[in-house]
Amino acid sequence: MTDDVAVLGAGMHPWGKWGRNFVEYGVAAARVALADAGLEWRDIGSIVGADTVRGGYPGYVAGATFAKALGWQGARVASVYAACASGAQAVNTARAQILSGLADVVLVVGADAAPKGFFRPAGGDRPDDPDWLRFRVLGATNPTYFGLYARRRMAVHGDTPEDFAQVKVKNSTLGALNPNARYRKTVTADEVAASAVVADPLRLLDICATSDGGAALVLSGMDFARRHGVADPVRIRAVSTVTPRYPNTVLDLPDIATDSAAAVQPAAETFRESIARAAYEEAGVGPEDLSCAEVYDLSTALELQWYEDLGLCGEGEAAKLLREGTTALGGRIPVNASGGLASFGEAVPAQAIAQVCELTWQLRGAAGDRQVAGAQVGIAANQGLFGHGSAVVAVR
């Protein structure tokens, strides 16, 4: 078990389609987080940026881009790219700097100005890039993958489109309570069923949008927090960034084939299950200790899969957990009390940071009408392309 890292500040720029540069969103979120921490930008010893790769050249040096926008002051800088896991990797980089003594207090920032429609690879021929290959060889867009995964759950576990719709109903109810969410309107199951089919069996309201937005955290060592007058901060106790194990027998983006299991026995757990297990082991907690969870609901069906991957229930029991209200606000383990991607949409490098912001507010008891009663332990989980695991455990 590692030493804890304190979360002194959390801030976000509301999600939406604002039509401005991603740097503006990140700077706005950073200033909110700094104010929340009671610190000035000049107090920050290091800044870690989660990269925005579609924003042109500045996106590839996001840490320095944000530092310049905030005003050069000599801080250390790092930039991280891990697709949807970029934010968690940025948090992990900041934590490593703090625990190694390289910096007392670190600002973590991620922001995006996403294109309309689904994400697609940049132009040019890259036959060694699995993401490029799955688009150009198979035409397998993200919604195609989401639909295939939903079909797998229907075939293997008996989930139904009505179960998927109820995930959207739950998350829209919670997103309506979140001032940072893009979509703040409750949705009914009938409205989900009436929306256009995108990738059978998933409809438009089963799949998250692409959005603009930003999120930031101010992290420090525990000694710095105490000197700063914060005796009992929310603490990050674990960050899991594991990779898959061979043979990987469940399809995952952007891979378009599974590893052969003809001669090698498959691992006892899937990739996403291993992400959660590593986080639990490092934090010294288990799923039974969780108060709340934030998961990457790229589609409604994928949220159900995370219930099982996090160990909230047994294999094939996710829909039952949902139907019983266990993952709703007031249930035993609320999932996506923020409203999730269903209410926010994807702002890729910001999203894992935003998940930790939500855990911070929940563990502080500062989440307002969406507050999870008595929250003490939370987990944030997502998965980035190319085998990037991502899970963060926060405690109070």
Residue pairs with C-beta under 8 A, 6 or more apart in sequence:
1 237
1 282
1 283
1 284
2 95
2 99
2 237
2 238
2 282
3 99
3 221
3 222
4 222
4 235
4 236
4 237
4 395
5 94
5 95
5 98
5 99
5 219
5 220
5 221
5 222
5 235
5 236
6 219
6 220
6 221
6 222
6 224
6 225
6 230
6 233
6 234
6 235
6 236
7 217
7 218
7 219
7 233
7 234
7 235
7 236
7 356
7 360
7 394
8 36
8 37
8 38
8 39
8 105
8 218
8 219
8 220
8 225
8 228
8 230
8 233
9 32
9 33
9 34
9 35
9 36
9 37
9 38
9 39
9 216
9 217
9 218
10 33
10 36
10 215
10 216
10 217
10 218
10 356
10 357
10 360
10 361
11 28
11 29
11 30
11 31
11 32
11 33
11 34
11 35
11 36
11 215
11 216
11 217
11 357
12 29
12 32
12 180
12 213
12 214
12 215
12 216
12 350
12 354
12 357
13 24
13 25
13 26
13 28
13 29
13 32
13 111
13 180
13 213
13 214
13 215
14 179
14 180
14 181
14 182
14 213
15 180
15 181
15 182
15 211
15 212
15 213
15 344
15 345
15 347
16 182
16 211
16 212
16 213
17 116
17 182
17 211
17 212
18 25
18 113
18 212
19 113
19 212
20 113
20 212
21 55
21 113
22 52
22 55
22 59
22 111
22 112
22 113
22 212
22 214
23 55
23 58
23 65
23 66
23 69
23 111
24 111
25 111
25 112
25 113
25 212
25 213
25 214
25 347
25 350
26 49
26 62
26 65
26 66
26 69
26 109
26 110
26 111
26 214
26 216
26 350
27 66
27 69
27 70
27 109
27 214
28 214
29 109
29 111
29 214
29 215
29 216
29 350
30 41
30 66
30 70
30 107
30 109
30 214
30 216
31 70
32 216
33 107
33 216
33 217
33 218
34 40
34 41
34 44
34 107
34 216
34 218
36 218
37 218
37 228
38 228
39 105
39 218
39 228
41 70
41 71
41 73
41 107
42 73
43 105
44 73
44 75
44 105
44 106
44 107
44 218
45 75
45 76
45 102
45 103
45 104
45 105
45 106
46 75
46 76
46 77
46 78
46 94
46 97
46 102
46 103
46 105
46 106
46 107
47 63
47 66
47 67
47 70
47 75
47 76
47 77
47 78
47 106
47 107
47 108
47 109
48 63
48 77
48 78
48 79
48 80
48 90
48 91
48 93
48 94
48 97
48 106
48 107
48 108
48 109
49 61
49 62
49 63
49 64
49 65
49 66
49 67
49 77
49 78
49 79
49 80
49 90
49 109
49 110
49 349
50 62
50 79
50 80
50 81
50 86
50 87
50 89
50 90
50 108
50 109
50 110
50 349
50 350
50 352
50 353
51 59
51 60
51 61
51 62
51 79
51 80
51 81
51 86
51 349
52 59
52 62
52 110
52 111
52 112
52 113
52 348
52 349
53 59
53 60
53 81
54 112
54 114
54 115
54 122
55 112
55 113
58 65
59 65
60 79
60 81
61 79
62 79
62 109
62 110
62 111
62 349
63 77
63 78
63 79
63 109
64 77
64 79
66 109
67 73
67 75
67 77
75 107
76 97
76 102
76 103
78 90
78 93
78 97
80 86
80 89
80 90
80 93
81 349
82 88
82 89
82 241
82 384
82 386
82 388
82 390
83 348
83 384
83 385
83 386
83 388
84 296
84 346
84 348
84 351
84 352
84 382
84 383
84 384
84 385
84 388
84 390
85 241
85 352
85 382
85 383
85 384
85 388
85 389
85 390
86 110
86 348
86 349
86 352
86 384
87 108
87 110
87 215
87 349
87 350
87 351
87 352
87 353
87 354
87 355
87 356
87 390
88 239
88 241
88 352
88 353
88 356
88 380
88 382
88 390
88 391
88 392
89 241
89 384
89 388
89 390
90 108
90 109
90 110
90 349
90 352
90 353
91 108
91 217
91 219
91 236
91 239
91 352
91 353
91 356
91 392
92 239
92 241
94 103
94 106
94 108
94 217
94 219
95 219
95 236
95 239
97 103
97 106
98 104
98 105
98 106
98 219
98 220
98 221
99 221
104 220
104 221
104 224
105 218
105 219
105 220
105 221
105 224
106 218
106 219
106 220
107 216
107 217
107 218
107 219
108 216
108 217
108 218
108 219
108 353
109 214
109 215
109 216
109 353
110 214
110 215
110 216
110 347
110 349
110 350
110 351
110 352
110 353
111 213
111 214
111 215
111 347
111 349
111 350
112 211
112 212
112 213
112 214
112 346
112 347
112 348
112 349
112 350
113 212
114 210
114 211
114 212
114 345
114 346
114 347
114 348
115 210
116 210
117 210
118 141
118 142
118 143
118 210
119 142
119 210
119 346
119 348
120 135
120 141
121 129
121 131
121 132
121 135
125 132
126 132
127 133
130 254
130 255
130 256
130 386
131 253
131 254
131 385
131 386
133 254
133 256
134 140
134 253
134 254
134 255
134 256
135 141
137 256
138 256
140 256
141 199
142 253
142 298
143 198
143 199
143 202
143 207
143 299
144 199
145 251
145 253
146 199
146 202
146 206
146 207
146 298
146 299
146 301
146 302
147 198
147 199
147 200
147 201
147 202
148 199
148 251
149 251
149 299
149 301
149 302
149 305
150 159
150 164
150 201
150 202
150 206
150 299
150 300
150 301
151 200
151 201
153 159
153 301
153 304
153 305
154 160
154 201
156 316
157 315
157 316
157 318
157 319
158 316
158 319
159 301
159 304
159 318
159 319
160 319
161 193
161 201
161 203
162 189
162 193
163 304
163 319
163 322
163 323
164 192
164 201
164 202
164 206
164 299
164 300
164 301
164 304
165 189
165 192
165 193
165 205
165 206
165 300
166 189
166 322
166 323
167 206
167 297
167 300
167 301
167 303
167 304
167 322
167 342
168 187
168 192
168 205
168 206
168 300
168 342
169 186
169 187
169 188
169 189
169 192
170 322
170 327
170 328
170 336
171 297
171 303
171 336
171 339
171 340
171 342
171 343
172 183
172 185
172 186
172 187
172 339
172 342
172 343
173 186
173 328
173 329
174 329
174 336
174 337
174 338
174 339
174 340
174 343
174 370
175 181
175 183
175 184
175 338
175 339
175 340
175 342
175 343
175 344
176 184
176 185
176 186
176 339
176 343
177 339
177 368
177 369
177 370
178 184
178 338
178 339
178 343
178 370
180 213
180 338
180 344
180 354
181 338
181 339
181 343
181 344
182 209
182 211
182 213
182 343
182 344
182 345
183 209
183 339
183 342
183 343
183 344
183 345
184 343
187 205
191 205
192 203
192 205
192 206
193 203
195 203
195 204
195 205
195 206
196 203
196 204
197 203
197 204
198 204
198 206
198 207
199 207
202 299
202 300
202 301
206 299
206 300
206 301
207 298
207 299
207 300
208 297
208 298
208 299
208 340
208 341
208 342
208 344
208 345
208 346
209 345
209 346
210 345
210 346
210 347
211 344
211 345
211 346
211 347
212 347
213 344
213 345
213 347
213 350
213 354
214 347
214 350
215 347
215 350
215 351
215 353
215 354
215 357
216 353
217 353
217 356
217 357
217 360
219 236
220 228
222 233
222 235
225 231
225 233
232 396
234 359
234 360
234 363
234 364
234 394
234 395
234 396
235 394
235 395
235 396
236 356
236 392
236 393
236 394
237 282
237 283
237 284
237 285
237 393
237 394
237 395
238 278
238 279
238 280
238 282
238 283
238 391
238 392
238 393
239 279
239 282
239 391
239 392
239 393
240 275
240 276
240 278
240 279
240 282
240 389
240 390
240 391
240 392
241 388
241 389
241 390
242 274
242 275
242 278
242 389
243 271
243 387
243 388
243 389
244 252
244 271
244 274
244 387
245 267
245 271
245 274
246 259
246 264
247 258
247 259
247 260
247 261
247 264
247 266
247 267
248 255
248 258
248 259
248 267
248 270
248 271
249 258
249 259
249 261
249 266
250 258
250 270
250 271
251 257
251 258
252 271
252 383
252 387
253 385
254 385
254 386
267 274
269 277
270 309
271 383
271 387
271 389
272 305
272 306
272 309
272 381
272 383
272 389
273 308
273 309
273 311
274 389
275 309
275 381
275 383
275 389
275 390
275 391
276 287
276 309
276 310
276 311
276 379
276 381
276 391
277 311
278 389
278 391
279 379
279 381
279 391
279 392
279 393
280 286
280 287
280 311
280 393
282 393
283 393
283 395
285 377
285 393
285 395
286 311
287 310
287 311
287 312
287 333
289 377
290 310
290 312
290 333
290 377
290 378
290 379
291 333
291 362
291 363
291 372
291 374
291 375
291 376
291 377
291 378
292 333
292 334
292 335
292 337
292 359
292 362
292 372
292 375
292 378
293 306
293 310
293 312
293 333
293 334
293 335
293 336
293 378
293 379
293 380
293 381
294 335
294 336
294 337
294 338
294 340
294 355
294 358
294 359
294 378
294 379
294 380
294 381
295 303
295 306
295 310
295 335
295 336
295 340
295 380
295 381
295 382
296 302
296 306
296 341
296 351
296 381
296 382
296 383
297 303
297 306
297 336
297 340
297 341
297 342
298 341
298 346
300 342
303 335
303 336
303 340
304 318
304 319
304 322
305 318
306 335
306 381
307 313
307 317
307 318
307 321
307 322
307 327
307 335
308 314
308 315
308 316
308 317
308 318
309 381
310 379
310 381
312 318
312 321
312 326
312 327
312 333
312 335
313 320
313 321
313 326
321 327
324 331
325 331
326 332
326 333
327 333
327 334
327 335
327 336
328 334
329 337
329 370
329 372
330 373
334 372
336 342
337 358
337 362
337 367
337 370
337 371
337 372
338 344
338 354
338 355
338 358
338 370
339 370
341 351
344 351
344 354
347 354
351 382
352 380
352 382
352 390
352 392
355 380
355 382
355 392
356 380
356 392
356 394
358 367
358 380
359 378
359 379
359 380
359 392
359 394
360 394
361 367
362 371
362 372
362 375
362 378
363 375
363 376
363 377
363 378
363 394
363 395
363 396
364 396
365 371
365 375
375 396
376 395
376 396
377 393
377 394
377 395
377 396
378 393
378 394
378 395
379 391
379 392
379 393
379 394
380 390
380 391
380 392
380 394
381 390
381 391
381 392
382 390
382 391
383 389
383 390
384 390
